Amino acid sequence: MTARAGLAAKPDTSSLILLRENIGRVAVLTLNHPQSLNCLSEAMLAALGNEFTAIAHDGTVRVVVLAANGPAFSAGHDLKELYQHRSDDDAGRAYFKHIMSTCSTMMQQIVTLPQPVIAAVQATATAAGCQLVASCDLVVASRTAKFGTSGINVGLFCSTPMVALSRNVARKHAMEMLLTGEMISAEHAERIGLINRVVAAGSERVVALKLAETITAKSTLAIKLGKKAFYRQLEMPLADAYQHTADVMVENLLGHDAKEGIGAFIDKRKPKWEDH
């Protein structure tokens, strides 16, 4: 197991706020600060950002599973940390901008990461914690997990979480969550498209790993091209989306793996991927 936490790693991994374990070709990142409900503090954001940067350049990792320890998946931004900076000369403006920019950059790292990211949600995910879930490519959640954009309850509209949320669920569902701040169940989250699967409590990590293993058996090149194209075409007009994805298909078809995969299908044998 390897682990990093912010700028420095300590020998005792129980003290690290973010753990990393490599299980075969899957990198498991675990939020490990249960005493703060795994808040996305400045240190946690830095630790996540550092790991995603490392994973993006790690050819041995094909899928990432993002999990958490403790009674909450993530309670979002560390409000105490933010509030302390109200006494700054600028009333906290510079620090708030820094945190929001850092958080937004980290969320976008998940989307642009070549490898798929699967969230294994064992408990509550609120505000920026819900944003973290929505930013992942796939989500497996415990039946006891709950989700909410609760910032409105403390006078803070979840504007940045809204970006990821509104790209996962329909407008009316997103607005209801944002305006009320009320929690929704895992079953409700599945119905509106925020998560993929609801599983028995305690089995979410195992199911996420099984899903990850299924994906690792596919061509890494095809997945990399496909994930990038998926998010890019979402923001395009229809005609532009078809033109872009047609170009991606051509690039994919010209690669070794597509040639091998189609040949294996015709020959009725298992393909041997070379990831190019």
C-alpha positions as CSV (number, residue, x, y, z in Angstrom):
1,M,0.0,0.0,0.0
2,T,1.1,3.5,-0.7
3,A,-0.3,6.6,0.8
4,R,0.0,10.3,0.6
5,A,-1.5,13.1,2.6
6,G,-1.0,16.7,1.5
7,L,2.7,17.6,1.4
8,A,4.1,15.0,3.7
9,A,3.6,11.3,4.2
10,K,3.9,9.7,7.7
11,P,4.9,6.2,8.6
12,D,1.7,5.5,10.4
13,T,-0.9,5.3,7.6
14,S,-3.8,5.7,10.2
15,S,-2.8,9.3,10.4
16,L,-3.0,10.0,6.7
17,I,-6.0,11.8,5.3
18,L,-5.9,10.0,2.0
19,L,-4.8,6.4,1.5
20,R,-3.9,4.7,-1.8
21,E,-3.8,1.0,-2.4
22,N,-3.1,-0.7,-5.7
23,I,-5.2,-3.8,-6.2
24,G,-4.0,-5.3,-9.5
25,R,-4.7,-2.7,-12.1
26,V,-7.0,-0.7,-9.9
27,A,-6.0,2.2,-7.7
28,V,-8.1,2.6,-4.6
29,L,-8.1,6.1,-3.1
30,T,-9.8,6.3,0.4
31,L,-10.7,9.5,2.1
32,N,-9.4,8.9,5.6
33,H,-10.3,11.8,7.9
34,P,-13.6,10.5,9.6
35,Q,-13.3,12.9,12.5
36,S,-14.0,15.8,10.1
37,L,-16.5,13.7,8.1
38,N,-13.9,13.6,5.3
39,C,-14.3,17.3,4.6
40,L,-12.7,18.6,1.5
41,S,-10.2,20.7,3.4
42,E,-7.3,22.5,1.7
43,A,-5.1,19.5,2.7
44,M,-7.6,16.9,1.3
45,L,-8.0,18.8,-1.9
46,A,-4.2,18.9,-2.3
47,A,-3.9,15.2,-1.5
48,L,-6.5,14.2,-4.1
49,G,-5.1,16.5,-6.7
50,N,-1.6,15.0,-6.2
51,E,-2.9,11.5,-6.5
52,F,-4.9,12.2,-9.7
53,T,-1.9,13.8,-11.2
54,A,0.2,10.8,-10.4
55,I,-2.4,8.3,-11.7
56,A,-2.9,10.2,-14.9
57,H,0.8,9.3,-15.8
58,D,0.7,5.8,-14.4
59,G,0.2,3.3,-17.2
60,T,-0.2,0.4,-14.8
61,V,-3.5,1.9,-13.5
62,R,-6.6,1.2,-15.6
63,V,-9.4,2.2,-13.2
64,V,-9.7,4.3,-10.0
65,V,-12.0,3.5,-7.1
66,L,-12.7,6.4,-4.8
67,A,-13.9,5.4,-1.3
68,A,-14.1,6.7,2.2
69,N,-13.7,5.6,5.8
70,G,-16.0,6.6,8.6
71,P,-19.6,7.7,9.1
72,A,-19.7,10.0,6.0
73,F,-18.4,9.8,2.5
74,S,-17.7,13.6,2.5
75,A,-19.4,16.5,4.2
76,G,-18.0,18.9,1.6
77,H,-15.9,22.0,2.2
78,D,-14.4,22.5,5.7
79,L,-16.7,25.3,6.9
80,K,-14.6,25.9,10.0
81,E,-11.5,26.4,7.9
82,L,-13.3,28.8,5.6
83,Y,-14.8,30.7,8.4
84,Q,-11.4,31.3,10.1
85,H,-10.4,33.4,7.1
86,R,-13.3,35.9,7.6
87,S,-10.8,37.8,9.8
88,D,-8.3,38.3,7.0
89,D,-7.8,41.8,5.7
90,D,-9.9,41.1,2.7
91,A,-12.6,39.3,4.7
92,G,-11.4,36.0,3.2
93,R,-11.9,36.8,-0.5
94,A,-8.4,35.7,-1.6
95,Y,-8.6,32.5,0.4
96,F,-12.1,31.6,-0.7
97,K,-11.1,32.1,-4.3
98,H,-8.1,29.9,-3.8
99,I,-10.1,27.1,-2.3
100,M,-12.9,27.2,-4.9
101,S,-10.3,27.3,-7.7
102,T,-8.4,24.4,-6.2
103,C,-11.6,22.4,-5.7
104,S,-12.8,23.1,-9.2
105,T,-9.4,22.0,-10.7
106,M,-9.5,18.8,-8.7
107,M,-13.1,18.0,-9.9
108,Q,-12.0,18.6,-13.5
109,Q,-9.0,16.3,-13.0
110,I,-11.5,13.4,-12.4
111,V,-13.3,14.2,-15.7
112,T,-10.1,14.6,-17.7
113,L,-8.4,11.6,-16.1
114,P,-7.7,8.9,-18.8
115,Q,-8.9,6.2,-16.4
116,P,-12.5,5.8,-15.4
117,V,-13.2,6.8,-11.7
118,I,-15.8,4.8,-9.7
119,A,-17.1,6.2,-6.4
120,A,-17.9,3.6,-3.7
121,V,-20.1,5.6,-1.4
122,Q,-20.7,4.1,2.0
123,A,-22.5,7.0,3.7
124,T,-23.7,10.6,3.4
125,A,-22.3,12.9,0.7
126,T,-23.3,16.5,1.0
127,A,-22.5,19.8,-0.8
128,A,-19.0,19.6,-2.3
129,G,-19.0,15.9,-1.2
130,C,-22.0,15.4,-3.4
131,Q,-20.1,17.3,-6.1
132,L,-17.3,14.8,-5.8
133,V,-19.7,11.9,-6.3
134,A,-21.3,13.6,-9.3
135,S,-17.9,14.2,-10.8
136,C,-17.0,10.5,-10.9
137,D,-17.8,8.5,-14.0
138,L,-19.7,5.8,-12.2
139,V,-21.1,5.5,-8.7
140,V,-21.9,2.5,-6.5
141,A,-23.7,3.4,-3.3
142,S,-24.7,1.7,-0.1
143,R,-28.5,1.5,0.5
144,T,-28.0,3.6,3.6
145,A,-26.1,6.4,1.7
146,K,-27.7,9.8,1.3
147,F,-27.0,12.8,-0.9
148,G,-27.7,16.5,-0.8
149,T,-26.5,20.0,-1.7
150,S,-27.1,21.4,1.7
151,G,-25.2,24.7,1.4
152,I,-28.5,26.6,1.2
153,N,-29.1,25.6,4.8
154,V,-26.2,27.8,6.0
155,G,-26.9,30.6,3.5
156,L,-24.5,29.3,0.9
157,F,-26.0,28.2,-2.5
158,C,-24.1,25.2,-3.8
159,S,-23.0,27.0,-7.0
160,T,-19.9,24.9,-7.8
161,P,-21.5,21.6,-6.8
162,M,-24.3,22.6,-9.1
163,V,-22.0,22.3,-12.1
164,A,-21.4,18.5,-11.6
165,L,-25.0,17.9,-10.3
166,S,-26.7,19.5,-13.3
167,R,-24.6,17.5,-15.7
168,N,-25.9,14.3,-14.1
169,V,-29.6,14.8,-13.4
170,A,-32.4,16.7,-15.0
171,R,-32.9,20.4,-14.3
172,K,-36.0,20.1,-12.1
173,H,-34.3,17.4,-9.9
174,A,-31.1,19.5,-9.6
175,M,-33.0,22.7,-8.7
176,E,-35.0,20.9,-6.1
177,M,-31.9,19.6,-4.4
178,L,-30.2,23.0,-4.6
179,L,-33.1,25.0,-3.4
180,T,-34.2,22.8,-0.5
181,G,-31.0,21.4,0.7
182,E,-32.9,18.3,1.6
183,M,-31.2,14.9,1.6
184,I,-32.2,12.2,-0.9
185,S,-31.9,8.4,-0.5
186,A,-29.7,6.2,-2.5
187,E,-32.7,4.8,-4.3
188,H,-33.9,8.3,-5.2
189,A,-30.4,9.2,-6.4
190,E,-30.4,6.1,-8.6
191,R,-33.8,7.0,-10.1
192,I,-32.7,10.5,-11.1
193,G,-29.4,9.3,-12.5
194,L,-27.0,10.6,-9.9
195,I,-25.7,7.1,-9.1
196,N,-25.5,3.8,-11.0
197,R,-26.1,1.1,-8.5
198,V,-27.6,0.7,-5.0
199,V,-26.2,-2.2,-3.0
200,A,-26.4,-3.7,0.4
201,A,-24.6,-1.7,3.1
202,G,-21.0,-2.7,3.5
203,S,-20.7,-4.2,0.0
204,E,-20.3,-1.0,-2.0
205,R,-16.5,-1.2,-2.2
206,V,-16.5,-4.9,-3.2
207,V,-19.1,-4.2,-5.9
208,A,-17.1,-1.1,-7.1
209,L,-14.0,-3.3,-7.4
210,K,-15.8,-5.9,-9.3
211,L,-17.1,-3.3,-11.7
212,A,-13.6,-1.9,-12.0
213,E,-12.2,-5.3,-12.8
214,T,-14.7,-5.7,-15.6
215,I,-13.5,-2.4,-17.1
216,T,-9.8,-3.4,-16.7
217,A,-10.4,-6.3,-19.2
218,K,-11.2,-3.8,-22.0
219,S,-8.8,-1.9,-24.2
220,T,-7.2,1.0,-22.4
221,L,-6.9,2.9,-25.6
222,A,-10.6,2.5,-26.4
223,I,-11.6,3.6,-22.9
224,K,-9.2,6.6,-22.9
225,L,-10.6,7.8,-26.3
226,G,-14.1,7.1,-25.4
227,K,-14.1,8.8,-22.0
228,K,-12.5,12.0,-23.4
229,A,-15.0,12.0,-26.3
230,F,-18.0,11.4,-24.0
231,Y,-17.5,14.5,-22.0
232,R,-16.4,16.7,-24.9
233,Q,-19.4,15.9,-27.1
234,L,-21.8,16.7,-24.2
235,E,-21.0,20.4,-24.6
236,M,-21.4,20.4,-28.4
237,P,-24.3,21.1,-30.7
238,L,-25.7,17.9,-32.3
239,A,-23.9,18.2,-35.7
240,D,-20.6,19.1,-34.1
241,A,-20.9,16.2,-31.7
242,Y,-21.4,13.7,-34.5
243,Q,-18.5,15.2,-36.5
244,H,-16.2,15.0,-33.5
245,T,-17.2,11.5,-32.5
246,A,-16.9,10.3,-36.1
247,D,-13.3,11.5,-36.1
248,V,-12.7,9.7,-32.8
249,M,-14.2,6.5,-34.2
250,V,-11.9,6.7,-37.2
251,E,-8.9,7.2,-34.9
252,N,-10.0,4.3,-32.8
253,L,-10.6,2.0,-35.8
254,L,-7.1,2.7,-37.1
255,G,-5.5,1.5,-33.8
256,H,-4.2,-2.0,-33.2
257,D,-6.7,-2.8,-30.5
258,A,-9.8,-2.3,-32.8
259,K,-8.1,-4.4,-35.5
260,E,-7.4,-7.1,-32.9
261,G,-10.8,-6.9,-31.2
262,I,-12.7,-7.1,-34.5
263,G,-10.5,-9.9,-35.7
264,A,-11.0,-11.8,-32.5
265,F,-14.7,-11.4,-32.7
266,I,-14.7,-12.8,-36.3
267,D,-12.3,-15.6,-35.3
268,K,-14.4,-16.4,-32.1
269,R,-11.4,-16.0,-29.8
270,K,-10.4,-13.8,-26.9
271,P,-8.7,-10.5,-27.9
272,K,-5.1,-9.6,-26.8
273,W,-5.0,-5.9,-26.2
274,E,-1.8,-3.9,-26.7
275,D,-3.5,-0.6,-25.7
276,H,-2.6,1.3,-28.9
